[in-house]
């Protein structure tokens, strides 16, 4: 009923805000995954409450390494609110975690059709192209991400990695130092700079 849905949505939101993925999953387990998908997270609304609840549950499953179940909930969120690009981006992340590179690429390209300035989609598409070996496209998307968000750590790190793979050590060092100027304790950035310096 309505009160159960309201209580369920609020409970999931509370645990999500506390980053307590275990209790999110317990709330779902009390009802059952298929029951929640079929009967509790079905309403489209102005506030997208059911869509956000599905997304939060998907995030909890993803954090617990259960990509298949996460994908069901994120897909439900997209079905209920197809224009919330964060949901679309999360589906791309699920594809990346499962090493489904072409599916991830298609997902991020779909986001960029909706919003050509979506920094996360550009950064993620840059990473996917890096993994697929298309260095030119990788650089193009990582650069676009940094045009939107100049201090975007993930884009800086991946651009540094890309330049390192291309033996562009000066460019790699410059981008990595930019990352570390903003966040001196960024562990992957520190590690990357060490590798660059050893590659001389």
SULWO-V816424 format. One record per helix or strand. SS is the DSSP state (h for helix, s for strand). FROM is the first residue (numbers start at 1). LEN is the number of residues. If there is no record, write none. Layout:
SS,FROM,LEN
SS,FROM,LEN
This chain:
h,2,16
h,21,11
h,33,8
h,49,15
h,67,14
h,85,13
h,101,14
h,119,14
h,135,14
h,153,13
h,169,14
h,187,12
